[in-house]
């Protein structure tokens, strides 16, 4: 069983400062039976991958 959650949202901080372009943070979450994989892609080309194993 695979549940995929995809969400993309703009950073609220860009509303309060003058930015050349809005920053978009894209988070892809994959939930397996006993494991959660989260991939975050930020606008300045930063990638972070988090793996969380749930107690089964």
Secondary structure, DSSP 4 states (H G I P E B T S, - for coil): --EEEEEEEE-GGGGSS--SS--EEEEEEEE-SSEEEEEEE-TTS-EEEEEEEPP-
